[in-house]
Amino acid sequence: MNLNKNNYSKEIIPATSLLLSISNADNNIEASEVKVIKDIQSNKSSPIIQDESKKTLAPKIQKEQHKIDWNQSADQIHNQIRAFDPFPGAYSFLNGKRIKLFKSSEYDCNENNLKQPGEIIIKDKLLLIKTNTKKMINIGMVQLEGKNKISSSDFIKSLENKKHLLE
């Protein structure tokens, strides 16, 4: 298969080599992705060139979009943190100082009925933050204003045994 005729590459890469390099980079390759590669290799499928006159640009991300609203659902907050991880980082405020949050996951917890959205809960050495749903957000890393990123377990050690609320 010659990719030069479509100006996609100056180097011809056999699909098997491409498949091998992809599978080495990510062992979670999907069957549908393998099928696409095999279809391209056997000329059953061909790339479609984008019509440049129909292209659009994504809107510029505003700084306000990085700020977390703890009244959103756990899904929305988790996706927001993932969207800005590793850079520039989704943030909130703790005691008037910016705190960026990274490496989030959703956490099912039934003990959060009396907690407010944005409240920090320490459970089993996890840094959990209450949302407006039954799920909480588990944070893996944090970065305090003017500091380097640290693991949530190190951050937990710095917290005093009192109520902390992210704004």
N, C-alpha and C positions, 0 to 999 in steps of 0.2 A: 504494500500500500504506500503510495507516494503522497505525502502531505504537502510537498512543495507546490503542487498545482493549485492549491487553495490558499497559499501564502500563510499557512498556520505555523509552519516551523521550517527552519533551514536544515534541521537534522531529522533523519528518519529514525523513529523509535519503534521497534517491533512491539506489538500489543502484548506479547508475553513478557517482555522486559518491563513494560509499563505496569502490567498487572503485578509482577513480582515486586517492583519498587513500591507500588501502592500498598500491597499486602504487608511488606516489611515496615512501612511507615505507620500503618494502622491495621491491626489485626481484626478490627470490627467491620471489615468491608462487607457490604451487603450483596446478596445474590443478584439484585437488580443492577448493581454497579458492574458486576462481572458480566452480566448479560449485555450491557451496553458496550463494554470493551470488546466482547466477542463479536457483536453485531458490526462494530466499526471495522474490526479485523477482517471479517468476511464480506465486507462491502454491502451488508444488508441495511445499513444505516449510514447517513452522511451528515456532516455538520451543516447547519443553516447559518448563513452569513447574516448578521444583524443589519437591518436597514438603518443607516446612520441618521436619516432624516426623522426617524420615529423615536430616537433615544431621548430619555429624560434623565435628569439628575435628581438624586435624592436630596431632600431638603437638608440644610445645614443643621447640625445638632446644636441646640442652645444649652448653655451652662445650667439653666433651670431644669432641664430634662434629666440631669444627673442626680438631682435631689430626690430622695425617697419620701413618698407620702405613705406613712404607715397605716393609713385608713384604706389602702388598696388591698386586694386579695393577696394571699401568699404566692399564687402563680404569677401575678403581675409584678410583685416586688422581686421575686426570684429571677424572673426574666429580665427585669431592669438591671439587676446587679450583674447578671451574666453578660448582658449587652455591653456594659462598660468595663468589663474585666478583661484584660489587665489594665487597660488605659482608656479613658482617664480615671475611671473608678466612680461608682455610684456613692453618694455620700449622704450623711445626716449630721446632726449636731448633738454633741454630748457635753453638757455643762458649758454651752456657748462656744465650743471648739469643734471644727469640722473633723469628722471621722469617716474615712472611706472604708467601704466593705467589699470583700472579695471572697471568691470560692464559696458561694452559697449553695444550699440545698434545702428542700422542703422537709419539714419534720412534723410528724403527727404526734400530737400531745393533747391529752384530755384534761390536763391540770390548769388550763389557762383561762378559766371562766372569769376569775376576778381580776385579771390583768388588763392593762390598757394597751392599745396598739402603740408599738414603739418601745414597750418596756423590755428591758434586758432580764432574761432568766438564765441562771446557771443550773444545768442539770447534767449529771454524769460527765462533768468536765467539758460539756458542750456550751457554746455561746449561742443562746437562742433568743430570738426577738419576736415578740407577739405581733400578730397582724390582726385584721378584722375578721378573720376566718378561724376555723378550728386548728388549722395548720400554723406552725411557726417557721421562721427562717433560721436555719443553722448557718452560722458564719464561720468560715475556715481561716480567714486572715483579715486583719484590720490595719489601717494606717492612720495614726493620729496626725493632726495638723503639724507640719514641720518635722515629722519623724519618718523613719523607715517602716516598711511593712513588717508586721510581726504576726506570729500564729495566734489564733484566738485563745489557745491554752496559756500562752504567755500574757496576753492581755487580761485574761480572767484573774491571773495572780495579782495584777495591779489594782483591781477593783476592790473597793471596801464593801463590807457586808451591809449595804443599804440599797434602797430602790434607785435604779438608774433608768431614765426615760430618754429615748432618742427623739429629737424634734425634727 
